[in-house]
Amino acid sequence: MSSVDVFENRSAGILLHPTSLPDSESCWGDERQNAFGTLGQEAFNFIDFIAAAGLKVWQVLPLVPTEDNLSPYQSYSVHAGNPDLISFDDLVKRGWVNHDSVQLQEKSRQGLAVLRRNLAQLFYQYIDSDGGAETRRQFEEFSAAEASWLNDFVLFSALRNKFSGSSWVDWPVELRKREPAALDQQKNELQDDIKCVYFEQFAFFSQWLDLKNYANQKGISVLGDIPIFVGHNSADVWAEPHYFSLDENGQALTVAGVPPDAFSESGQRWGNPHYRWDVMQGDGFKWWLARFGTQKKLFNLIRIDHFLGFHTVYEIPGDKPDAREGEWVETPGDALLQACFDRYPDLKLVAENLGEIPPELEELRLKFNLPGMLVLQFAFESDDNPLQIHHHTEHNIVYTGTHDNNTTVGWFNDMGEEERKRFGEYDFEAEDSMPWYLIDMALASAAKLAIIPMQDFLALDGSARMNMPGTPDKNWRWRFGWDQVDIGLAAEIKKRLETYHRTAE
């Protein structure tokens, strides 16, 4: 069986980032306080759970490398995979390294990086042996197929390590401006670091694609996620600065954010450099086509985070400390989407259209037949709110909450008096407790696809929240354990899916 068109029939899915999977990598021993999920056996076990529950979609967050804050929405590459997700036990299983070599000296994120570097040396020894000939062929094919972004990324990563993570705008001018002789010199000096990054990316893509194929064989589609903006200190901006709003020294002329509102009197200054849309459109959006090409290999469906940016973006002068002195600027989203579907006719996109959305953006979404998002935790903030399920339409995805929301139990516990009153009037005094009442509400929606975060299926409170926007730490670290999963949970989920005709058989 292969993945199906999830908008052909009513179906349901689950939201869980791979870092939130249980960890059973043998290198951690009994100490797992710093561990997070990988693409190893627990990921396959999770797919088995999804299949047993009758769910048809696994939604993840961006799989890109992260900074120390672990946010997958602040990365230094739009193409690369997160090496922290690599399963060492799977490397042993593949025969690339031996079990005795997988020794984690320091049980930390840095310790993982050191171990990967050591294993990279063993990997190259293996592919140089007679037994590794087939893997060598696959490695060379991968390196050639992804060369358009991979060659710049591996050098950027090596330089980033050499300069202790400092921004590329602070590197020596000859490296900042990518002078060929200077780059060649660094490629020679940093060979070991560069080879390690090639190994990491090959390992990540090999493991993820095997996992995705396993899901697809069980009739499960994988829904990925791409942030619309790019980190300034990234391989993408360093390698192709002409696509970004930068001065001659690489500093951002304009950066992304949102204007002041009821939540912030100074607005939000995200700091991502804006695109030079005129340059991108001038060459037929080659940069975006390459980006979607990579993501299309990794996912069956792709959610565009901050879809508003395909209509208008808020530009803040790069030298301003906050968002009060910005302006809205139109973007060529229509032409971009047309170019994407011309190149990839079977591309399946989802629009993140949360918040206040101008009518023109909805027209753009509907023109290209992109499903939007309906989040029930926002449905009771006003009377007869458009997010309440009697307003829902088929070509959407309904959620109890997203990775940026509290868990449903946490949301209900923190609900204000007015919101609780509206909810009480809407639920007809239902006997189901939270979170199951809101889960049932999502499943009952007219929307063809309903997605429930794993935390809600586990009925966890706000301590299991994945992210709280605007807070600097303690985010992106939540993991579940199989001891939290009741033995009858998959059957209970499947029963409810059958009740609301979401089995998609």
N, C-alpha and C positions, 0 to 999 in steps of 0.2 A: 504494500500500500504506500502511496506517496501523499504529500501534503495536498490539501484540497483548497478550492476557492472558498474562503471562510465567509464570503458575503453571498454565496449562492444559497445557503440554507442558514437557519438559525443555529448558532453554536456559542460556545463559551471558552474562555481561556484563563490563564493564571499569570500574574505579574510577579516575577522574582529574578533579581540579578544574580548571575553565577557566583559573585562574591558572597552571597547570602546562603549558599548551599552549606550543608554540614561538611566538615573537613575530616578526612580519614587518611590523609597522606602519612605514610609510615615514618617519614623523617621527623615528624613532630613528637613522636613518642606519646606520652600521656599529657604533655604540656601543649595546650591548644589555645592559650589565652591570646596569642598574637596571630593565630591562623585565620584564614578565611577561605571560602570555597574555591575549588579549582575545576578544571574540565576533566577530572578523573572519574572514578567509578561512581561517586555520589551523584554526579551530573546525570549519568545513565540511569541510576536508581530513581532520580527525580522524574525523568521522562517516563519511566515505567509507572510511577505514581500518577502522572498526568493522564496517561493512557487508561489506567484502571478507573480513573474518575470520569472518563468520557469527555475530557476537555480536548479542544482541538488547536489551541494556540498557546505558545509559551512566549510571553513578552519579556524582553530583557532591556536593560539600559545600554548606553554606548559601551562597546567592548574595547575602547581605546586605552592607551597607557595613561596613568594618572600621576598627578603631582603628590606631594606628601599629604595633602588634605583628602586624598582618595576620591575626589569628585570626578566621575566619568564625564562631566560636562565642562571640565577644564583640562584639556589634554594638550600634549605637544605633537600630536599627529592626528589627522582625520582618517588616515588609512590603516595605521599599524594596530596590532592587537596588544592587549595588556599582558606583558610577560608574567605578571604575578599570578595569572590564571593557569599557567602551565602546570600540569600534573607530573611530578617526578616519578611517581609509581607507573604512570603510563609510559614514560620514556624507558623505564626498565622493561616493561612488558613488550615494547616494540623492539627491544634488543639494542637500542642506541647506546645505552650505558649499562653498567652492571650495578646490582643492588648495593654492594658494599661501598660504592663511590658516593651514594646519596646520603651524605652525612652533613647535617645542618649544624654548623659550629655555633652560630648565634641565632637564637630563635626570634628573629625580627624581620622586617621587610628588607633591611640591608643584608641580613644573613641570607635571605633567599637569592638576592642578586649575586652575592659572592658564590653561592652554590651553583647557580646557573652558569657563571663564568667558568667554574671548574669543570662542569659537565660538558660545556661547549668543546673543551679540548678533547675530551673522550669521544664526543660525537664525531669530530673531524678525523680522529684515529679510526673510528669505526667505518666511516664512509670511504676511507682510503684502503680498507681491507677488502678481500674478495667477498666476504659475507655482506658487506655494506654497499655493493655495487648498485643494487636497485634503489636503495635509499639515496645514494649519491645522484642517480639520474633524476629522481623526484626533486631533490634539493636544487639541482641545477635548473630544472624546468620551472620551479617556483621562483627562483631568483631572477630568471629571464622574464617570466610573465609579469612580475611585479616591479621590474626594474625602474619604471617611470617614476615611482615614488620611493621605492625601497632603497635605492642607492643614495639618495639624498638623506633619507631618514637614518640610515646606519651611520653615516658620517656625522650628521647633526647630533645623534645620541652620543657618539664617542667624544665629540667636542664638548658637548654639554657636561659630560662626566669630567673631562679634563679641566674645565673651568668651573667646577663645583656647582653646576646648576645655574650659573649666572646667565642673564639674558644675552642673546646673541648680539644685541645692539651694543653691548659692552665688551665684546671680543675685539681683538686687534683688527684694525681697519681692513687689512687684506683678507681676513676671514669673514668679516662682516659683509664685505662687498664681493666675496666669493671669487677672488682672483685665482685663476687656474693653477698657477705654480704653487701658491700657498696651500691650496686644497690638496694637490698631489703630494706635497711634503707631509701634510697631516695624515693622509691615507697610508703613507709608509710608516710613520711614527706610531700610529694608533691601530695597527693591523689586528692585534689581539682583541681590542675592544670592538672593532668593526665586525670581526668574525663572530664574536659572541652575539651581537645583535642580529646578524643574519640567522644564526642558529635559533635564537629566541623566536623570531618571527616565523620561521619555518615550523618550529614546534607548535606555536600557538595556532597557526592556520591549519596544520595537520590535525591537531586535536579538535579544534572547533568544527571543522568541516565534517569530521567523522561523527561528532555529536549531532550536528544538524541533520546529517543524512540518517542517523538512527531515529531521530524525531520524525523526519519526513516519512520513513518507512512505516512508522506507527500511525500515520495519518495526522501528524501534528505539524503545524506551520510555526515558524519562528518569526516573531515580530521584533525587529531591531529599532534602533533609535539614533538619529543624527542631530546634534546641536547645529543650529543654523550658522552660528559664528565660530570663529577659530581663535585659539589662544595666540597672543602676540609672540610669546617666546615659544614658537613651534617650528618644526621642520618645514611646514607648509609656507609660512610667511618668510622664513629665511631663504628657502629655495626659490620662491617665485614672488619677490616683493612687489613686482609691477602690478600684481592683482589687488594690492592693498593700499589703503590711504596712508602713506608714509612719506616722511621727508627724506632728504638725501642721506641722512645718518641712520635711517631705519626707525626713527621715532614716529609714533602714530599721530597723524594730523587730526583725525577724528576717531572717536571710539563709540562703542555701542552702550546702550542703557535704556532706561525709561524715565520719563519726566516726573516731577513731583506730583504726589497724589495724597489721598487721605492717609496712606500708610507711611509715607516718608516725605517730609517737607523739602528735602533736598534731592529727591528722586534716587535712582540707582545708577551708578557709573560702573558698568561691568568691565570696561577696559579692553575689550576685544577690538582690534582695528577694523574699521569698516572696509568693505570691498570697494574696489573701483569697478562699479557695475558697467561703466562705459567700455572699459578694457575687456571685461569678461564677455560682454555681448558682442564686442568687435571681433572676437575670434570664435564665435559660435558656442560660447560657454564650455570650452574645452576642460577648464578646471573642474566645473561641476559635473560634467559627464564622466570624468575620470573618478571623481569621488563616488558618484552613484554606482559606477561600474564595480568598484571594490565592495561596496555595501550590498550590492545585488548578489555577489558571490556568497556573502555571509548570511543573508537573511532571505526569507520568503516575502516578507512585507517590511516596509520601512516607515517609521513615524518621523515626520519632520518637526522637530522641536522649534517653538516660536515661529509658526507658519506665518504669522503677521509680517515677518521680515520679507516675505515674497510679495508684499504689497507696499509697505512703508517701513522705514527704519528711523530710529531716533538717533541723530548724530550729535555728539557732544565734542566740542573742541578738545583736542588731546592735551592741551595745557591747562584745562580747567579741572579743579579738584572734585567737583560734583556735577550733577545732571541739570542744574537750574538753567544753564545757558546753552541748551540744545535746540534742535529743530527737527521736524519730521520731513523726511525726504522719500519720494517715491522710488520704487525699485522695479526692474523689468521682470517681475515674477511670471507674467503670462508668457513672455517669450522664452524664459528659462524652462518652464514646465513643458512648453511645446517642444523645445529642443530635446529635453529628456525623454519624452514619449516617442519622439521621432527616432531617437537612437535605440531606446529600449521599449518597444511596444508593449511588452508584458510586465513592465515595472509596476509594482503595487505599492502605492504611497498612502499614508494616513496623515491628516493635517491636525496638528495640535492647535486648536482654535479656542482655547480657554480665555476667559476674561472678556473685556469689552472689545467686540469685533466689529469693524466697520462693514456696512452692507457690501461694499465693493470686494472685500476679502471673501465673503461668503459666495459672491457671484463667481469669483475666481476658483474657489474650492469646488463648487458645483459644476462649473464648466468642464473641469477635468475629472469629475466624478470621484473626488477624494472623500472617503469617510472622515467625519469629524469626531470630536470627543464630547461625551456628556458625563459629568461627574456629579453623582448624587449628593455628595457631602456639601455641594454648593447650592443644592436645589431648594433649601428652606431659608435662604437669607432674605427673601422677600415674598410677598403674597403672589400666588399664581405664577411662580417662577418658571421661565421657559425650560429649565432643566428638570422639572417634575415630569414623571413618566407619562402623564397623559398628553404631553406635548411631543414626545419622542417620535422620530421617524426612522425608517428602516436602515438607511445607509449611514449609520453611525456606529460608534463603539461606546457602550455605556460602562461606566466604572463605579464602584462604590467610592474609591479614592485612588490616588496615584502615588508614586514614590515621594512626591512633595507634600502629600497630605498626612495628617495624623492617621493612625489606624482607625477603623470604624468604631471600635470600642472606646478608644481615646477621644475621638471626635464627639461621640454621644455623651461621654462623661463631662466634657468641657463645654457642652452646648449652652448658649445663653438662654435667658428666660423666653424672649420673643421667638427665637428659633425653635426652641423646644415646644412652644405652644403651637406653632405652625406645623411642626412635625407630628405632634399629637393629634391635631385635627385631620392630618392627611393619612395617618396610618390606621384610622378606624379602630383604635384601641386593640391592635393585633396582639395575639398572645405570644408570638415568637419574641425572644429576647435578642439583643444585639450580640453579634453582628448579623445574625441570620435573617432578621427582618429586612435589613438593607440589601443583603445578598439576594434575597427573594425578589425584592423590588427591582434590582438590576436584571435578574433573570426574566422577570415578567415584562420588561420593556419591549417596545416594538423594534428596538435596534437589533439588527441581525447578529451582532457580536457583543457579548458581555465579557468583561475581563475583571477578575477579582484578585487583589493582592493576596499573596500567601498568608500574610499576617491576619487578614480577615478570615480566611478559612480556618486558621488556628485560634481565632477569637482572642487575639492578644491585645493588650492595652497599649497606651502611648509610649511605654518604654521600648517597644519594638519598632518605633518609627524609623524609617530609612533616612529621611532628610527633613530638616527644618530650614527652608530658605531664609537667607539673611543671617544665619548663625555660622561662626567660623569653624567650629570643631564638633567632634562627637557624631558627625554624620557619616553615612555610607559604611557603617561598621556592623550592622545587624546581621546575625546569622540564626537560622533555625536549627533545631536538632530533631532527629527522628523520634526521640522520646516525647516530643511535643505533639506528634502526629498520632491521633487515636487510630486504633486498628480498623475501625469502621468508617474512617473519614472519607476514603475514596468512594465507598459504596453510598454514603450519605450524599456526597456531591452528585454522583451519577443519578441517584433517585430524583434529586431536585431538577437536574437538567432534563430528565424525562418528563417531569411534571410540566415544565415550561417549553417542551418541544425544542430542546437545544442539543440533542444528541447528534445531529447532522449525519445520520447514517445514510 
